[in-house]
Amino acid sequence: MPPRPSGQTEAAARHVTLVAPAGVPGMLQAPEYATEVFRAASPMASAEDLASLVTLRCERLSALPELRVTAVFPATAVGGLSPPLQSAQAKHLLAWAETGRVTVCLAPLGTSMIVPVAPLMNYRLRSGERIIASDHADGTVLLTADATERVDAVVTAAWTTALPVASSLGYLESLT
């Protein structure tokens, strides 16, 4: 299996593009949303273990003050949730958007993102280097350099399904 990205990848990055076919990307998840994700993925985990995982995930972006994020994912990732969870996640995304560090474009309701089949993270490091990773059942793996053109095509295809930023934020505001 290829090596996994480390926290050093995120710390060295100046920008990351996140493309998720079904859910809210981990870095942008509200604590309430992350709790549900981890609870479903690890039904045997203790409350303490779940709380620790949620803290790690939800505090990551705050711990990287120079990182800018651009994300595209389906509107149903938020709009398809229960009303309290929907509101919490929408408010979380709107708060991050207000910082100017996070840009969110949602694939509108009634559309599907055929690609990517698994979440992609495209890191641009301060050095100019690019690191592409993808989430899989066994964790996050780095993609090889020869995947760059294919990944670029997948990311472009995902973006073509997305609403503009203002429309995406308007939709999120309607959920709060």
HELIX and SHEET records of a PDB file:
HELIX    1   1 GLY A    7  ALA A   12  1                                   6    
HELIX    2   2 GLY A   26  LEU A   28  5                                   3    
HELIX    3   3 PRO A   31  ALA A   41  1                                  11    
HELIX    4   4 ALA A   47  CYS A   58  1                                  12    
HELIX    5   5 THR A   76  GLY A   79  1                                   4    
HELIX    6   6 PRO A   83  GLU A   98  1                                  16    
HELIX    7   7 ALA A  145  ALA A  147  5                                   3    
HELIX    8   8 THR A  148  THR A  160  1                                  13    
HELIX    9   9 VAL A  165  SER A  174  1                                  10    
SHEET    1   A 6 VAL A 102  ALA A 107  0                                        
SHEET    2   A 6 ARG A  68  PRO A  74  1                                        
SHEET    3   A 6 ALA A  13  VAL A  19  1                                        
SHEET    4   A 6 LEU A 120  LEU A 125 -1                                        
SHEET    5   A 6 ARG A 130  HIS A 136 -1                                        
SHEET    6   A 6 GLY A 139  LEU A 142 -1                                        
END                                                                             
